[in-house]
Amino acid sequence: MHEMALAQSIVELVQDHAQRDAFTRTRTIRLSIGAMALVDPRALEFGFDAVSRGTVAEGARLVIERPAGTAFCMDCSGNVEVGAHGDPCPACGGYGWLLVAGDDMRVVDLEVD
């Protein structure tokens, strides 16, 4: 379950910022996880609850935004929105598309005390 490692990285990032910016509590962590990122948000939340115990991130609420994937279809030469790996192009039905966005994950912002 790579979500546990991702959760640990999020906690480490929050702790680094807490040390640098001198805050003691994290209320909210807003994440952007592309729909094509192959990350299960529920598993990430579960892992986060486990690894954040005893840290400045404990009890923080994760707000997860899921922007759609964008692909370039080589069959119809268009940019299209895609929902899952292996889906056909919604414009032409072809399978010759290359993902150009929507597989990334980033921390957007933190709400802290």
Buried (B, 14 or more C-beta within 10 A) or exposed (E): EEBBEBBBEBBEBBBEBBEEEEBEEBEEBBBBBBBBBEBBBEBBBBBBBEBBEEBBBBEBEBEBEBBBBBBBBEBBEBEBBBEEEEEBBBBBEEEEBEBEBBBEBEBEEBBBE
